[in-house]
Amino acid sequence: MNRRTYLQAVGVGGVGSSAGCLGGVFTSRPENVSLDPPEGYDPDIDLPYPGYGDPLPSVSLPAPLAGRQVTTTAFGHPTLVTFFFTSCLDVCPALVANLRAVQVDAAENGYGDQVTFLPVTFDPERDTESTLRAYAERMNVNLTTGNWHFLRPSSAKRTREVITDTFGITYQRTASTHSAYEFVHSMVILLTNAEGYVERVYRGQNPQAARIQADLRTLRRRGSS
């Protein structure tokens, strides 16, 4: 089953709420990753979004707070990618807070310049530069480190092309007024290695920063050995 067929079959809710990995247990790992396979990993299940051992799509998007374009695979060290919108009052703050906790841990342990955070907004219409800057302040994100970039596609069409067509992340805008609307969306954080391959996919509302930190420490240790 290919990614797009699976995407259509499970829909928004099925993808976002999936816990763990599907299928049988595999203990060997592909050559392009350093972490051992996640629990229940089954290479025969083709997820709609990049999974363990898959390359992260290389996409260039505006990073309005940095005043430049940022390419998702351009950093040469581990990267964390997630998808959010600033008006979200439920799952998005939890996703961003987890990334923020990892950012703090990285700074405190001396590797803040060796990991990058890339939250991509579903909502370029409302998530302007000023909105993103205010959101960063509200979420206590440290923008001075240079390792955190809010990515904002240039239009709703470009957002769909990047987030769903390229990354395989489902989302749906709710029917409401022009200014008062929400997004129902998949809840995913991707951890990639220095070569741009996915080492972990964290699903669900609150993947726990401690788990991400532990995986990142193992990834950095094995990647430098």
Secondary structure as GFF3:
##gff-version 3
##sequence-region A 1 225
A	DSSP	alpha_helix	3	17	.	.	.	ID=ss1
A	DSSP	beta_strand	60	63	.	.	.	ID=ss2
A	DSSP	beta_strand	68	71	.	.	.	ID=ss3
A	DSSP	beta_strand	79	84	.	.	.	ID=ss4
A	DSSP	alpha_helix	91	108	.	.	.	ID=ss5
A	DSSP	three_ten_helix	112	114	.	.	.	ID=ss6
A	DSSP	beta_strand	116	121	.	.	.	ID=ss7
A	DSSP	alpha_helix	129	138	.	.	.	ID=ss8
A	DSSP	alpha_helix	156	159	.	.	.	ID=ss9
A	DSSP	pi_helix	160	166	.	.	.	ID=ss10
A	DSSP	beta_strand	171	173	.	.	.	ID=ss11
A	DSSP	beta_strand	183	185	.	.	.	ID=ss12
A	DSSP	beta_strand	188	192	.	.	.	ID=ss13
A	DSSP	beta_strand	198	203	.	.	.	ID=ss14
A	DSSP	alpha_helix	209	223	.	.	.	ID=ss15
###
